[in-house]
Structure formats: structure tokens, C-alpha cells
Amino acid sequence: MTKVIMPAVFIGHGSPENALESNKYTKAWESLSQKIPRPKAILCISAHWFTDKTVISNSNEPQLIYDFYGFKDELYNVKYPVKGSSDLAEQVKDLLKPILDLEYDNTWGIDHGAWVPIMKMFPEADIPVVQLSLDYNKKAESHYQLAKALKPLREQGVLIIASGNIVHNLGVISFDDVNSPYDWAEKFDNQIANLITNQQHQEIIRLSEASLSVPTPEHYLPLLYILALQEETETMTSFVDGIVYKSISMRSYLLS
């Protein structure tokens, strides 16, 4: 019998206001869910759970986190009553046991890097979601190697979603100039896209310290988790791209 491998996804999630909007990015996320097998559960690595060690949520009733401020009231009233999965958390813990002693941590929940795109993909909130944190003490190569250990989950019907942004510089964003990117942002976004096409993972890892496009690593690191899952016969397909607010890349990938 042919072994079914679940695809994996990197999503450039951008603003939390995408939860309220219907635009080319949210429509692409919605369409994606119709093109892949229905997952049994989702493991999400979000840029917004950046911790001093790698931890995982194992609550079956995770809280929704509104980890942002200054947005319209309507956004704080969005509900997405998704369940967690202690079983999936235990599977991840077992897979990572040779690498690290993964601890459970339920002080966080499901943050907007996870629930905003996932609610667009699966609006019924009927697929369990578990979050795995990003350890800010680890180098990019260590994140990449850790992610390789997660490969068996794909054979068990688990959809791995990594959520961040290839270019993410909040210090120079412009809300008045939505669709005209900085030259350096566009250049870096295209450079990474070319490297992904050519499977030059080590160069992508090296560029995790790019100054303007990656002033801090947390939004870039999730990309490495999906690259690490790639088999030789698989391709990374960019299913939507664009740069918003001049310095936020929305480029997203399907690994299949």
C-alpha cells in the first residue's frame, strides 16, 4: 500500500487583522485547505511563542491568545474554539527525546500566528491544534535539525504549519504605503525564493542573520522547520506572495 505523506505548510501570516479581512492572502489560505488531505491534527510552530527553552502545549482546552495591541475592538472579539491534543503533544515529546527533554507548558495557548491562518483554513475549528515553541537560545542550524525529527508525524496524518514571515521588519513599516515594498525587502524575498527552489537550505540558514530583512529571528525561523521536512522528491511551491507595509513578506509555501 502506498504510504500517504501529509504536506507541510509555511505561512507568512502578517497582520492579525487578516482574521477580519478577505484578501488575496486569506483567500489563498482558504483555498489551500481544499487542496490537501484533511489532517487528523495540526502542529503549529508560530513566531509568537519565543521562549528560553523548547516547550509544547498539551492542554486539550487551550486558550486563544490575543497577543497584540492597538487594533480595532472587533479583532479582540474573534472566537475560534479550537481544541488541543495531549496525545499529539506526547508524540512530539517522544520524537524529540533523543534531542532534548521537551517540557509541557500551558501558560501560553494558541496565538495569532497560529489561529489567524488556521481559522481561515479550517473555520469549523474541528481539527485539534498544538503549538511548539521556538527556543531563542538555539542557533538556526539547531532549529533545522530539531525539525527533522518531526518528519514521522507527516505519516500519521499530522499537518505541520510553521507561521512567520521571510521578511519582517516592524521598525520601518509604513501603513500608508501598503503595496510598494522597499527594494531591499523585495530583493531578499526573491533571493530566499530562489534558494528554496534550488533546495539550498544551508544558505537559507546562514541568512537567518540578515540585518534589515531579519532584524530579529523569530519570524524567519519557522521557515526552517518546513525546509527541514523536505524529502528529495518533494517540492516547495509558493502559493501566494507579496510584501505589505513595505517590509513584511507574505510569501507562503506548500511542501508536497
N, C-alpha and C positions, 0 to 999 in steps of 0.2 A: 504494500500500500504506500502511495506517495505521501511523504511527510509534509504537512502543511506548516509553513513558517509565517507567523504573523508579521506584517510590515511594521516599521517603526517610523516615528514622525518627529521632525524638528519644526517647531512653530515660532516664528517671530511674532510675539504677542502684542507688542506696542502698548498703547494706552488702555487703561481699564475701561474707558468709555466705549471700547469696542463691544462691551457687553450690551450696550443700548443701541448700537448702530447696525445698519445693514450697508456694508460697503464691499469693495472687491476682496478685501482680506477675509471678512467674516463669511462672505459667500463661498470663498474657496475652502474655508474650514468646514462649512456645512456640506459642500459637495464631496469633500474628501471622505466623509463618513459613509457615503453611498458607494465608494469605490474599493473599500477594504472589507475583509471579513468582520463580522460582529465580534468584538472581543469579549472574553469572559470577565476581564478586569483590566484596569489601567494602572500602570506605574508611571508616575509623573516626576520628572526632575525639573523643578522650577528655579529660575534665577532668584526668586524672592525668599527662598529658605536657605540662607547663607549662614552656616554655623561653625563653631570651633571644633567640631568633630562630625563624622558622618552619622546621622541618626535617621530613623524611619518612624512614621506614624503607624500604629497598629490598632487604632480605635475603629470600631465598627460604626461609630456615630461621630465622625469628625465635624468640627465646626467650620463654617465658612468664614474666611478672614477677609476683611475689608482693609487691606494693608496699603492705604493710600489716603491722601487728604486733599482738600481744596476742590473737589469735584461736585457736580450737582447732586442734590439730595436723592434724586431718583436712583442713582447708582448704589447708594447705601441701603436701598430697599430691595435690591435684586435678591431673589431667593433661588438657590439651587441645592435642594435637599439630597445631595448625593451621599451614598453610604461608603464606608471604608471596608477593609478586608484584613482581618487579623491573620487569615490563612496566607494571603499573598505576602504580607509583611514577614511572616515566618519563613516563607520560601526564599525571600530575598536575603534574610539573615543567614540562612543555611548556605546559600550560594556564595556569600561574601565571607563566610567563616575562615577560609584559608588566607584571606587578605587582611581582615580586620574583625574586631569584636563589635559588630553593629549593635547599637543600643536603640531601644524603643523610646520615643519622645512624642507625647501628645499635647505639648504646650502650645503648638502652632495650629495646624489644621490644614484646610485647603485654601491656598492664597490665590490672588487674582491671576498670577502667571499660569495657574492650573485651571481654575474654574471658568475664566472668561472664554478661552478657546474650547474647552471641553463641553461647556454648556451649549455652544454653537454646534458642535459636532454631534452631541447626544443630548438633546434638550429634555428628554424624558427623565434624566437623572437616574437611570436604571442600570448603570454599569458601575460597580464599585471602583473607587479611586484611592490609591495610596501614594503618599509623597515620600520621596527620598531626598534628604538634604544634600547640599554642596558644602564640603569642608573647606573653609577658606585657608586652612594651613597647608593644603595639598597643592603641589605643583600641577600644571596642566597635564603632564605626562601621567601622573598618578591617577588623575580622574579618568583619563583614557583607558588605562589598564584596569581600573576598577570596573568600568563599564563593560569590558569584555566578559567579565564573569557573569553578567546578566543575560547573556545570549540564550541559555536554556529556557528562559521564560517565554521566548517567542514561539517555542514549540508547544507551549502549554496554553496558547490562546490569550496571552497577555499582550496588550498593546503598550509599548513603551513610548511615552511622549516626553520630549525634552523641550522646555519652553524658555526662550530668551530672546536675544537679538544679536545678529552678527555685528552690526554697528550700533553702539548705544552710548551716546554722549549727551547726558542731560544738561551739562554745563553750557552748551552752546545751541540748544534747541530754539526754534523760532515758531511760535504758534501762529504768527501772521503769514508765514511762508510755508504752506503745508506741503507742496509738491515739487519744490525746487531744491534738490539736495546740494550740500557742499560738494565741491569737486573731490576732495579727499575722501569723503564718505562714500561717494559713488565708486571711486577708484578702488577702495578697499573692499567694498561689497562685491564688485566684479572680480577682483583678484581672488577672493575666497571662493567664489562660484567656480572659477576656472580650476582652482586647486581641488575642489570637491569632484569636479568632472573627471579629473585625471588621477583621483584617489591618492593625492599627495598629502597624506594625513600628518606626517611629521612636520611638514612645512606649516600646516594649519595650526598644529600645536605650538610651534615656535612663535607664530604671530599672535598668540594669546596675550602678548605684552605690547602690542601696538599701542602707541600713546594716544593719538587723537580718537581713533575709532574704538579702542578698547581701553579707556582710561581706568576702568575697574573690571575685573574678570568675570563677575558673576553672571552677566548676560551672555557672554561668549562661551563659557564652559559647557553649558547644556548641549551645544552643537557637537562637542567631542564625544558625548555619550552616545549619540546616534551614529557618528562615524565609526566608533569602536565596534558597533554591532554589525558592520558591513562585511558580508562574505564576498569572495572574489567574483562570484557570478551575479551579484546584485548591483543595482544602480541607485544613485541618489538623484531623484527628479525634483527640480524646483517647480512647485505647483502654484506659487504666487510670489511676486517680488515687488519691490518698490521701497522708496525711502520717504518717510514722513517727518515733518517738523525739521527738515534739513539734515538731521543727524541720527535718525532711528531707522534701521533697516528692518523691513517686514518680510524679507525673504524667508520662505519656508520650504521644507523638503520632505519628500516621502522616500523612505528606503524600502525597496521591494525587489 
